[in-house]
Amino acid sequence: MELEIIRLDIEEYEDLRLEEVAHDIVNYINGLWTPGPWGSFILSAVGLDPRIEDIARIKIFMDCIKRVQESLQKRSQPSDKIGSSAATTPGSSSSAESHSSYASEDRLVGISGPKTEIVEMLLSPGDGKLRTFSIVGCVGSGKTALARAIYDDAAVTGNFQCKAWVVASEYCHARDVVEQILQQLILQGEIKDSSNPKSALQRFLEEKRYLVFIDDVQPQKLQWGDIQDAFPINDRGNRIILTTRSCSVATAYSSGVYIYKMPCLDEASSKDLFWKKVCGCSTAPAPSLADGSKSILDKCDGLPLALISVANFLGGKGIKGSHLTKADCEDVGKELGKFMASDESAFQGIKNTLGQCYNSLPAYDHKICFMFTSLFPKGHPINIKRLARRLSAEGLLVSDRNGSKCLTKLIDMSMVEPASICSYLDAVKRCQLHSIMLEFGIQKSLSRNLLTLIQKNKPLHNITCPVRRLSVQSSTIVKEFELSALTSLTIFDSELLYFKERKLIQVLVLEDCKVPDRKAVDDICELAFLKYLSLRNTGIDRLPTNVRKLLCLESLHIQDTVAVKLPVEIIMLPQLAYLSGKFELLPLAGSTTTKELEEFLKNKSKLNTLAGIVVQEAQAGPFETVMLHAANLKKVKVSCIAAAASVPSFFPAPADASAPSGTPTDASAPSGTPANILPPAIRNRQETGTTLASRLISCLEKPFTGLESLSIDFNGAPNDFLASLRLQFTVSSIKVRRGLGHLPGPIELRELCNLVNLQLISTGLSSQQLEDLQYLQCLEYLKLAEDHHGSWDGDFSVGQGGFASLRLLCFEAAKHPRVRIVRGAMPRLISLQLLCPDSPHTPPRADDDTVPHATAVIKALPGDDGTAGATVKIEIESLQPGDNGGTVASAEMQSPLGVDGTDRDTAEIEIESLEPGDNNGTVAAAKMESPLGVDGTEGGTTEIEMDSMVSPLGVDGTAGASTEIEMESTLPGDDDNTVAAVEMESPLGVDSTAGASTEIEMESTLPGDDNDTVAAVEMESPLGVDGIKHLGHLNEVILHHSVDDARVEAWKPELKRHKNRPCVKRQPVPL
């Protein structure tokens, strides 16, 4: 394996030499047109002939190209030595019996919790199907150690008749993996014929319960479809556990709770593991050592492999670290990346592991992307699209689209972490590097001269090669280096580097560094080859008109605390494709006419994205012109502000839920206020929003518009934008913020077939009004957010066929509405996100005297004689937690079933609970006065007894089980025949314990009946979501990051009964 790594390093070195030659040639050509070190026309101006120097430089380039070409030819010739070594590597150490490379469980730290969680799912009774568990996480996080701890636990594996362990990454073909599993099973039983491994494995396992571990699955080496038919499905509860770095592998093989995301160790466990490895025991270190190791623990950031590597190195300072000093710890903490790249034996494990991870990337483009992410400071969120555009501008990748794909692959391979996403269905907009990956990436990029980094006034390596890409971080004084070849400059929170003479710069990023004066801004506008410009928190409030000199500029991101004013001439830059941030476009000035601007936009403009433009009512002209005439415009993000500076902030009261969704309302105005006598501020806001909405609609209605994404912040101004959406609009993604208005009708919504992504934020629409969105048949992503309390106090009901294509539904507010789902609703929903601190039925806190309650709606279905029963509402009041004596439920039923069409008297029900833990007898009893009267006579008293298996009502806090309740008639002359049966699934949770949505069906058993259902009861779930069992493809439920453990645990019983076993988890804490 080490020879293979050396070979790949040699190949990269040759690629680097070729890249350096290419950069020199490009800089030379650019220099011919730019005053500077290679400005040949300057020599001509003073009477010197530049051709002699040009010929000499061209000869140097030719010699370099020739040397690289010879190296490439040698590389293409096969090497028996390296080839044979590489060929023998796979499989050489793969065996379930090779215990020496695996640590025993008693030496592991922080493994008990994850192991318990997986074992519980592994052994839980289910439907007998073959289940595949995926343990996914970054390299060195302990995936294999966790799987091996389960494999070596006889108490777990003893539940299976046979087991096997195979390391998939050590084999090149799926057949080899199957053969290795078969070889292990030969030792456990007789296999007569192994010539066809798949068939032999199937025959051996077809009558057995088996447990198979497949470690380190890599998508480029093993496809599940190539081996899955080797494992027979025999309804014995078979299990396969695989570990992988690839999120796509995990989601392809597993779903819901069967995907386990391997976390890094917390702070306490990190310290425990580190000092146990350093000192050989768990004793607390000396205070000086604890203080000196802070930077080590910070950089290792809970990654077990890194902690063990550093600990093994420091533990060698004397016997079990007895000679270790604070200075030793601080030195390693400061230079951890260099130690990881060194030849120190203690770091060889992590060095080889990270090297293999890096070398397994599919293409050199992916490696470039990974190395380039080390340009950013630790913890800095990286915008993926902007980084992809930058890589394209740097000349490192062919296009920004290719860059986005490469970064997505790095995230999938757990080399780069997505930042603040809830679900794998969410579009990843930002990413960041784990501290260890950052250290590794820095060393890789420095060794290949991809980047030069200066941190806190100190370069991270000796600068011997030309400085082409420079990143300055947290520095006040930057030592002058030879920067004649500089093409890329990035400055984070540092003094501004004087770049006036750096005429070859193509990429300039200034973030959190103040531009001292207007002169510096003018200097930026003189960078003729500038392709990518990003200015963030620089204090610049306006760009001058000479920005039109930046003829090569492709991307401009400019954002500060206030909107930066830009001359509209910037739109006419011939290469400009992406303009984003927070800015205003000033009206046309000088000699440029509106007609010239329109002609340019129609025929020459490459503008693709206009994101972050701020529009004032009095200055909306340039924006409207761009919207109407930009031929290549795909994405627009616009914010509306009223022309009057004195407009106060008005927020709507909750819209009237009883009003039809197509009825416009003026939520901003006081009730009953005629529109013509509204206060000027409110009237101004209305006019502003309406004008902007009408302009946007007119732009969307233009023929052949190619706009795909539109985001609008109306700033609370009432408007009719949403109500005006129609079939002909091509926009597939719409985001509306603070846009007061109303929705189109159901017919118009059904016709919006192009709309796939919709986000409505602080619109003031009630939950009942938002229900109409279910008519959007092609919608796949829906996010509803509200910051106004009370708007969602009602229900959000989805009927049969509603949201036919929806895959992700997200609510974000203080409290989400009660979600009611019927059979056939949201048939493709995968992710349900309830990002709300409270639910409609949040259990009370210990200091809250409020008695929790649940409500149920009984809808009597037609009886066999065609009559319909009445609808009855029952309110069930719970006792305080732990108090199980007395009445726990009461109801008044008016003509409850009415199966014979006759009238009934009022019936009262009392349900009495027995003592907690008494699950062998009757746990509840009810008496019904005049209950059914199925023979038409006056009913007597009927007693109902509930024979429980595990306390179905959940009043004693136990889990509950499926219970059948029979209601027998005790009327004179009756034979005590059963007249109705109730099937009860899942506990009611009326005492604020587990609790879940419960459906009760009553079937008629009268003579001549076919046991048709005559009544159904749907109990309201304390979780705030009813009917979750109807979501056939549900994979996950995401809760707000602030919810407590009790809320998370309350979801688990409900999801455990779901056929998919969806997982429940908290959202990551937003950055």
N, C-alpha and C positions, 0 to 999 in steps of 0.2 A: 504493500500500500504506500509506503514512503517513497519508493521508486516512482510510482505512478504520480504522486504529488510533485516530485522533482521534475518529471517530464512535463507536467502541465505548467509548472512555473517557468520552464524554459520556453515553452510555446508562448506564454503570456509576455515573456521578456522580448521575444522576437516581434510580437504584435506591438509592443510598446515602442520598439525601435522604429518600426514602420510608421507608427502614429506620430512620433516625434519628427520624422522626416516630412510627413504630410503637413504638420503644423508649421514647420520652418518654411516650406514652399508657399503656403497660404499667407503667412506673415510677410514674406518677401514680395509676393504679388501685390498685397495690400499696400506695402510700403512704397511701391512704385507710384502710387497715386496720393500718398499722404506725406506731408512734410515730416521729417524725422530721420532716424538713423539710416534708413535705406531710401530716402527720398531722392531718386535719381534725377528728377527734373531740377532739383536745387543745384546739383553739380553742373547741369547744362546751363543754368542761368548765370553761373560765374565763369563760364568758358571752359569747364573741364568735361572731358568725354567720359560718360558713365559706363560705356559699353565694356570696358576692360574689367571693371569691378563686377558687372553683371555676369560676364562670361565666367569669371572665377567662381562666383557663387553657384551658378548653374552646374559647373563641373563638380563642386562639392556635393550638390544634391544628387547628381548622377552616381557618384562613387558610393554614397550612402545607400541609394536604392539597389545598386549592384550587390552590396554586401548583404543586405536584407534578403534579396532574391536568392543568393547562394544558401543562406541559412534555411529559407523555406524549402528549397529543393532537398537539403539534407534531412529536414524534418519529415518530408513525405516518404523517405525511404524507411522500410520496416526495420525495427531494431529487435533482434532476437532476444537480447538480454532483458530489455525492459518488457517486451511483449510477453516473454515466457513467465516472468515474475508476476506480471499482472494477471496472466491467465490462471496461475495457480492460487491466486489470492482468494477468489470466491469459494466459499464452502470450507476453507481450510480449518476454520475454528468453529464451525456451526454445529453445535450438538447440545441437546438438552442436558447431557451429562457433564458439560464443561462448566462446573460450578465455580471454578476458581475466579472467573471474571465477574461474578455477581456477588454483591455484598449480602450477608444474611440480614434478616429483618431487624434483629436486635441492634444492628449497627446503623440503621437508618434513622433519620430524624424527620418528624412531620409527616410520616407515612400512614399512621394509624387512621386518621380521619378519612383520607381518600380511599384507603383500602376498605374500611367499613362501609363506606357509601357504595362502592362498586360490588362488594360481596353481597350486600343486601339486595341489590338488583339482580345479581347473578343467580341467587338461590331463591328469589321470591317466586311463589307459584304463579303460573300464568296460563296461557292457552296451549302450551306445549310446543310452540313453534321454535324453529331455529332462530336465535337472536345473535346479532353481531354487535359487540361492544367496541367502541373506538376510544382510545386514550390519545389525545392530541395535544401537542405543545411544542415549544421551541427546543432546540438541541440543548442537552445538559439539564433539563428540568426534572428528570427523574421518572420519565415514562416507563422505561425498561425496568427500573428498580421496583416500581409499583406493580407492574405486571408479574415480575419474577417473585415478589413477595406472595402474591396470590397463588402462583404456580407451585411454590414450595410449601404451601399451607395444606397439610393433609386433611385438616378439618373441613376445608373447602372442597378440595379436589376429590375427597372421599365420596362426595355425592354423585360423582361421575364414574362410569365404568372404565374409561381410558382417557388419557391426556397426552398432549404432544406440544413441543416447543420448537419453533423454527425462526431463524433470523432471515427475513425475506431479502434484505439488501445484499446478502452475500451470494445471491444467485441471480443469474441472468435471465432465466426462463421460468415460467410458471410450472412446467413439468418437473424442474429440479426441486421446487418447493414442495410439490406433492410427493415426490420420491423421498424427501427427507422426513416428512411426516410419516410416510409409510414405513420407513426404516425403524423409526422409534416404536411404532405400533407392533412391528414384528416381534419385538422383545416382550410385548404384553399379550400376545396371542398368536395363534397359528395362521399364517397366510400362505396358501398353497401356490398362487401364481402372482408374480409381481411384474410380469412383462408389460402389462398395461397398468401403470400406477393408478390412474383415475378409477378404473373399473375395480381394481383390487381394493382400493380404499373404500369405495362405495359398498362392496360386499362385506368388508370387515366391520363397517360402522352401521350397517342398515338396521341391526337389531340392538344397538347399544346407545347409551347416553354418553356423549363425548364432550370433551373440553379441549379446544385447540387454541394455542397462543401463536400469533404471527407478529413478530417484532420488526420494527423499522420498515414499514411498508412505504415504498417510494413510487409515485405514480408513473415515472418513466420506466420502471423496471417490472412492476407487477400490476396487472389489471384483474380486478375481482372476477370479471366475467370469464377469465381463463381458468379459474380454479373452483368457482362456486358449485359447479355441478359435480364436483368430487365429494361433496358433503351431502349425504342423503337426508331427506326430511322425513322423520319417522314419528313426529309428535311426542318425543320423549324429553323435550326441554333442553335441547343441545345448545351449547354456547361456544362462540368464537370470540376471542379477545385479540384485538390488534392494536399496535402502537404506531403512530405516524407523526411526522411533522406537518403533513399536508392537510389543511382544512377541507379541501375538495375531496380527498380520499375519505375522510371521516364522514362527511355528509353524503357521499355516494354509498357507503357501506352501512351506515347507521343513521338513526334519527332520534329526536326527543331525548329522553333520559339516557339513552344508550350511547350518547356522545359525552365523554368526560373531558373537560378542558383542564389540563394539568396546570395548577397554579404554582407560582414561585413561593418559596418559604416566606413566612412573615418575619418581622424583625426579631422576635424572641427565638424562633426556631433557627434563624440564620446564625445568631450568636451562639446558640447551643451547639450546632453542628460545627461551626468554625473552631471554637475553643476546645471542643471534644477532639477534633482532629489535630489541633496544635499541641495540646497538653496531654492527650490520651485519657482525659477524664472531663467531667462536666463542672469542675470547680471554677469559680469566678476568677477572671484574670486580675492582675494588679491594676489599680486605677490608671497608671500611666500607659499600660498596654491597651486597656479599653479605650482610652482617649486617642492613642495613636492609630488604632485600627478603624476609626470611624470612616475614613475615606475608603478603606478596603470594603467594608460592609456596604457602603453607599454605592460603590461601583459594581460590586457583585450583585447587588439588588435582588437577593434571595435565590440566585441561580446555584443549585447545589454543586454542579461540576466546577464552577469558578471558585466557590468557597473551599471546596476540598483541595483544589490545585494550589491555591495560595496558602492554605493551612499546611499542606505537606511541605511546601517550601520553607515556611517560617518554622515549622516543627523541627527542621534540621539544624536550627541554631542551638547546638548543644543537645543534651538528652531531653527529648520531648519539649523542646523550646526553652530549656532552662537558661540559655544565654540570650534569649530574645530581648531586644530593647525597644523602646518607643520609637527611636529613630529608624530601626529596621522596618517597623510597621508603616511609618510615614513614607519611607522611600518606595516601598512596594505600592502603596496607595497612589502616590504621585505618578509613578511610571508603570502602572499595571500593564498597559498595552505593550510596552517594550519587553517586559518580563514574559508575557504570553508569546511573543514572537521570538524569544531567545531560545538557546539550546539547553536551558536548565531542565534537568530530567523531571522535576516536579510538574513542569508545565507542558510536557510532551503530550499528555493525554488530551488536554483541552486544545492544544495547538493542532493536533491531528484531527480531532473531532470537528473543530470549526473549519479546518482546511477541507475536509471531506464534504462538509455541508456546502461550502463555497464552490468547490469543484464540481459538485453535482448539479449546479445550475445549468439549465439547458443550453444557454448560448452566452457568448461574450457580452452581448447587450445587457443581459441580466446582471453580469458581474460589474459592468460599468455603472449601472443604476445603483447597485448595492454600495459600491465604493463612494459614489457621489453623495449618498445620504449622510456620510460622515462629515460632510461640509458644515452641518448644522450643529449648534451647541446641544448639550445634553438636555433632554426633555422638551426640545423645541418641536412644536407640531409642524409637520411638513405638508403643505398643500400639494396633493398628488398631481393635479392637472397643471399647476404652475411649474412644478419640478419637471414634468414631462416636456413642457414647452421650453424650459430652460435648457434641458439636455439637447433638444433639437437645435436651439440657438447656439449652443456650445459646439455644435458639430459632432457630438458624440453619438447621436442617434439620427436615423434617417428622418423620423417624423415624431411629433408629439404623441400621435396615436400609438406608435410603437412603444414609446416611453411609458404610457399609461398601462399597456399590457404587461410590460416588464415589471413595473412596480406592483401591479396586482398579483403577479406570480410570486414575487418576493414575500408579499403578505400571506399568500396561500401556503408558502413553504415555511412560515413562522420565522423568517429571517428579519422581517420588518413587521412591527405591530400596528394594527389599525388603531386609530385614536378615537375613543368615545363613540363606538357604535354598539347598538343593542343586539342586532341580529345579523347573521350572515346574509340576509336578504337586503339589509341596508346598503346603500351605495357608500363605499369607503371614500371619504373626501380628504381625510388627513391621516397621516401615519407618523410613527416615530420609532427610534431605535432603542432596544434594551441597552443598558449601559455597557454590558460585555460585548454586544454586537457593535456598539459604537467604537469601543477600544480596538476591536479586531478590524473594523472597517477603516479606521484611521491608519493603522499600520499597513494595511493593504494598499490604500491610496497613496501614502507617502512613499512606499517602496517602489511604486510604479510611476512616481512623479505626476500622478493625476492631479493632486492638490498640494498646496503649501499652506499650512495652518500656523497662525500666530495666536496664542492664548495667553492673556495676562502679560503682554509685552514680551513673550518668549516664543521663538519658533520651536515647533515640536520635533524638528530634525535638522541636521546639518544641510544647508542649502548648497548643493553643488551643481544641480541641473538648472536650465532656464526656468524661471518662475512664470508659469502660464496662467494658473488659476490660484488666486490668493484669497484666503478667508481670514479676516481679522476679527477676533472675539474678545470683548471686554479688555481692551487695551487703550492706554492713553498716549503712549509714545511708540511709534512704529519705526524701527530702524530701517533706513533706506537700503534696499537691496537692488540688484540689477533687475529692473523691471521693463526693459525694452521689449521683451517678448510677451508681456502681460496682455491677455485677452479677456480675462474674467476677474472681476473684483467684487468681493462680498464683505460688507462691514456690519458687524452686530455690536451695538452698544459700545462704540469706540469713537475715538477722534477721527474726523474725516481725513482720509489720506489724500494728499495732493495729487490729482490725477490729470492735470491739464495736459502734460506732455505724454500721457499714455494714449496715443492716438489709435492704437490697434484694439482697444477695448471693444468687445462685442456684447458682454454681459456686465451689467452694473446693478448691484443690490445694496441698498442702504436701509438699514433697519435700526430704529432706536438710536440714531445718531443725528445730531442737529446740524443742518446745513447752515454755515455761518452767515452767508450773505447772498445777495442776488448774483454776485459774480460767479459763485460756485455753480449756481443754476445755469448761468450762461455757458460755463465750461462744459456742463453735461450736454448742452445742445450743440457743441462743437465736435462731439464724438461721431464721426461720419459713419463708422462701421457698427454702431450700436444696434443690436437686434433685440435685446431683452433688457428692460428697465423696470426696477421695482423700488418704489420709495414709500416707506412705511414709518410713520411717526418721526418725520424729519423736520417738521416745522414749516415745510413748504406749503404755501397757501395758493400759489398760482404758478403756472408755467408760461413763459413768454412766447410771443408769436414766432420767434426764431426756432421753436421746436420743429417747425416744418423742415429744418435742415436734416433731421434724422430720417433720411430716405430709406435706410435699411431696417428701421424699427418694426418688429413683428408683434411684440407684446409689451404692454404698458400697464403696470399695476401701481396705483397711487392712492394711498389712504392715510388720512390723518384724523385728528379729532373733529375737524370741520371739513366740509366739502371743498376740495381743491378746485379752483377755477381753471378751466382749460380753454384755450382758443379753439373754435370750431375747426380751424385749419388742420388740427391734429387728425381729424377724421379723414383728411385727404392725403395722408401719408400712403404711398403706393403699396407698402408691404404690411401695413398694420392689420392684424387679424384679431387681436384680443386686447380689449380695453376694459379694465376692471378696477374696483376699489370703491371710492366715494368721491364723486366729482360733479361739477356743473359744467355744461357747455355754454360758453359765452356766445352772444349773437355774432353774426358775420360782421367783420370790420375790414377796412382797407379795400383793395381792388377786387377781392373775390365776391362773386355774385351768387345768389341763390340758384340760379340756373346752372352755373358751373358746378356747384356742389351736387345738384341733382344728377347731372350728367356723369360726374365722377362716380357717384354711388351706384348708378345703374350699370356702368360699363367697365370701370377700372377697380372699384373697391374690393378688397379682400376681407373686409370686416366680417368676422364670424360671431364675436361676442361683445355685447355692450352691457356690462354688468356693474351696477352701482351708480347709475346716473341719477342725480337729484333734479327734479323738475319743479320750477316755480311757475305759477299760473301766467305771470307776465312775460316769462322767458322760455316758453315751451316750443318756440318755433324750430330751432335746430333739431331737437329731439324728434319732433313730428316728421321733419324732412328725412331724417335718417331712417325712421321706422317705415316710411312710405316707399323709399327709393333704394335702400341698401339691398342689393340683389343676393348677397351671400349671407345675410344676417340669420343666425340660427338661435341665438340665446339673448334675451333681454331681461335685465333686472332694473327696476325703476322705483324711486321713492317720490312721493308727492308731498310738497309742503305748500301751505297756503301763502298767498301773496302778502297778506297782512301779518306783520310781525306780532301784533297784539292778540292773535287768536288764542284763547285759552284751550286747555285740554278737556274736551268733553268726552265722556265714555257712555255708551248706551246702557239703558236698563235692559234686563232680559226681554227679548222679543216675546210677544204674546203667542204662546204655544197653540192657542186655539185658532189663530188666524191662519188662513191657507198660505202655503209656502209661496204662492205666486202673488201674494198681496204685499206691495211695498209698504214699509213703515218708516216713520221718522223717529228713530230711537233717541236721537240727540235732543230733540226739542221737548219742552215741557208738554205734558199731556194736554191735548186739545188746542194747541197753539196753531193758528192758521199760518201757512207757509209765507204769506205776504207780510206778516208782522213779526217774523222771527227776528231775534237780535242779529245785528250785522255780522258778528263773528261766526255764528252758527250758519247764517245764510251764505257767508263767504266760503265756509268749509264745504257746504253742500255743492255750491257752484264749482269749486275747485275739483272735487271728486267726480262730479258728473261730467265736467269738461274733459278731464283726463280719461275717464272711462270711455266716453264717446270717441275720442281720438284713437284710443287703443283698439276699440271695436272696428272703426273704419280701416285701420291698418290691417287688422286680421282678415277683413273682408276683401282685401285687394286680391286680384287674380294671381295665381301662381306664387303666393307667398310661401317661403320655405321655413318660416319661423317654427322652431320645435319646442322651445322652453320660454316661459314668461313668468316673471316674479314681480309682484306689484305690492307696494306698501302705500295704502291710501291715507295713512296717518289719521284714521278716524273719520274721514270725510264720507258721508253717505253717497252712494253711487249705484248704478244699475249694471255694473260690469258683468257680474255672474249671471244675472238674469238675461243678459243679451247673448250668451254663448249659443252658438248654432252649429248645425251639422257641417257646414263647409269649412270650419276652422281646422287647420292642420296641426295646431299646437298639441303636443302629446303630454306636456308637463306644465301645470299651472300652480302657482303659489300666490295666495292672496293674504295679506296681512293688514289688519285694522281697516278692512273694507266693509263698511256697514251697507247692507243691502239685502237682497233675497235671491233665492235660487230659481232656476227655470222650472217649468212644470215637468211632470213625469214623461210626457211625450217628447219634449225637447231633450231631456236628459238621456232617454233611450237612444236618441239619434247621434249623440256625441261619441262616435265609435273610435275617434283618434285619441281621446283622452285616456292616458294610462296612469299618470301620476298626478295626484291632487293633494294640496296642503292648504287648509283654511285655518288661519291663526288670528285669534281675537277678532272675530267677525261679529260677535254678539248674537249669532243665530242659536236658537234653542235646540236641545237635543231632538225634539220632535220634528223640527224643521229640517235638521240635518239627516233625518231618516230617509228623505227623498233621494239622497245620493245613491241609495241602493239600486236605483234604476240605471245607473251607469254600468252597462253590461260589460264593457271592456276595461274598466278601471282595475289596476293591479296593486296600486299603492295608495293608501289614504291615511293622512295624518290630520287630526283635528285637535287644535290647541285653543285654550281659552283662559284668560287671566281675570275674567270678571266673575265673581262669586254669584251663584244663583242661576246662571244661564243653563246649567245642565242638571237641574234638580229633578227633571222628569226621566222618562225612559228613552232608550235608543233601541227600537225594535226592528229586527230584520226578518222579513217574511220569506216564504218559500220562493226560491229563484233570485232573491236579492243578492246583489254583489256577486254576480255569477263568475267573475274572473279574479276577484280580489285575493291577493296573496298575503298582504300585510295590512293590518288595521291598528292604528296608534291613537290613543287618547292621551293628551297632556294637559293637565289642569290641577287645581287643588283637589278636586274630586271628580271622578268620571261618572257619567250617567249610568243608571242600571241598564245593562245590555241584555236584551231578550232575543234569543235565537231559536227559531223553530226548525223542524226537520226540512232539509232542502235549501237552507240559507247558507250563503258563503261556502259553497262546496269545495273551493280550492284554497281556503285560508290556511296558511302555514304558521304565521306569527301574529299573536295577539299581544299588543303592548299597552299596558295600563300604567303610564308614567305619571301617576298621581299619588300624593302622600296618603290620601284617604280614599276609601271606597264608599259606595252608598250605604253599606252596612258594616262599617268598621267596628269590631268588637270594642266594648268600653275598656278604658284603662282601670287599673285597680282602685284608683281614687275617684272613679266616676260612679255616681249612684244611679245612673240611668239603666233601666232594665232592657237588655237587648230583646228584640222581637223579630219575628219573621212573618210574612204574609203569604197567603196562598190564594189562588183563584181556581175555583172549580167550574169547569165548563161542561155541563151535562150534555152528552152527545145524544143524537136521536135514538129513541128506543125502538124496539122491534115493531111497534105499532105506528111508527112514523112520527110520533110526537117528539117535541124537543124539551129538554129539561131547562130549568132556570139556571142563571149564573149566580153563584154565591161566593162571597168573599169571607174568608176566615182569617182572623188574626190570632196568632199564637204568641202568648206572652211567656217569656222564660223566667224562671227563678234566678236568683243570684247564683253565680258559679259555686258549685259544691252544695247548694241547698236543694235537695231533691225530694223534699216532702211537700205534699199539697198539690194544688192544681198547677199543671204546667202548660195546659192548653185549654182554650174554651172557644166555642163557636156558636153562632146562631145561624140556622139554616132555614131558609124560606123555600119550601117545596123543593127539596134538594135534588131529587132525580126525576120525578114525574114521569116514570116510564109508562104509566097507564093513562097519562093525561089528566088525572084527577088532582084536586087541590089538596095541599097538605098543611098541617099546622106547623107551628114553630117547634123546632127540635133543639134541645140543648145537649151539648156533649161535655163531659168532664173526663179528663184523662189524668189518672193518678199514677205517680211513679213509685216504685219500690225503692229500697235502699240501694246505694251505689254498690256495684260489684255483684248483685244478685241477678245472675243471668240464666238461671235454670228454670224459672217459673214465669208467672205472669208479671210483666213489668209495667203494664198499663191496662187500664180498664175503662170502658166508656158505657154510659147509659144514654139511650136515645128515646125520647118521647115521641110517639107517633112517627116512627122512622120511615117506613116505606109504604106499608099498607098495600101490598101488591095485589091483594084480593079485593080491594075496593072498600073494605070495612075499616072501622076506626082502629087504628094501630094501638097496641099496648106498649109495654116497656120492653125494649130489647137490650140485652147486655152483650157487649163485645169484649172479648178477651184477646189480647195480643200475646201470643207465645213467642218469646224472643230467643234468638240464638246468642246474639251479643248486643243486647240493648239497642234496638233499631232507632229509637228516638235520640239516642246520644245524650240522654239526660245525666248519665253517670260518667260521662267523659270517655267511654270506651269507643271502639272503632265502629261498631254497628255492622249488621249483615242483612242480606236479603231476607225479608220476612213476609209470610203470607197471612193475611187477616181474613177470616170468614165472618160474615154477618148472617146470623140465623134468626128467622122469624119466630116469635113466641106468642103469636096471636092465637086466640081460641080456635081449636079445630085444626090448627096447623100441625104438621109432623116435624116441626123443627128443621124443615128443609133449608138448605143454604140458598139465599136469594141474591147474594152478591159476594164477590170475592175481590179482595184488594191485594195487589202485588206491590210491595214496597221495596224500592232499591235505594240504598245509601241512607245514612243517618240524616235526621233533620237538623241537628245541631242547634236546637232551640236554647241550649244553655251556653251558647257562645263558644262551644268547643268546636270540633272539626266542622261538621255542617257542610252541606253541599246541595246543589239543585236536585230535588227529588220528584220523580213522577210516580203518581199512583193511578192505577187504572182499575175501574170497577166493572166487572163482567156480570151480565145477567145470566142466571142459571134457572130461569123459569121453564116449566115444561114447554117443549116445542122450540125453545130458543137455541140458537147456535153459538151461545157464549159470546155474543157480540159485546163489544165495549159500550157501556151505557154512560159512563162518566170518566173523566180524567182529571187528575189534580196535578198541577205543576207548582211545586213549592219554590218560593223565592230563596235563592242562595244567599247566605250571609256574605259571600265573596263579591256580590254585585254583578255577577254574570250568570244568567239562566240559560240552560240548554247547551252547555259547552260540549256535551256528548255528541251533538249533531254535527260538529265540525270534524268531518271525516279525515282531513289531511293535517290537522293541527299538529305542530311540531314543538312549539315553545310558547310560554307565557312569560312576558318580561314585566317586572314591577319596578316602581320608582326606587332609586338608589337609597332613599331614606327609610323605607319600610323596615320594621323590625323582623326578627326571626319568627315570631309567632304568626305574622301575616304570611310569610313564605311557607311555613309549615302547614298553615290552614289550607293552602292550595293543593298540597301533595295528595291527600286522600282522593280528592275529586279527579285529579289528573291520573292517578294510579288506576282508576277504573276506566279511563279512556282507552280505547283499543290501541292507540299509538303510543301510549305512555309518554305524553309530552313532558318536557322539562319546565321547571319554573325557576327563574333567577332574577336577580336585580340588574338594572342597567348599570353600566360603568358610570362613575362619578364624572360629570362633564368637565372638560378642561377649562 
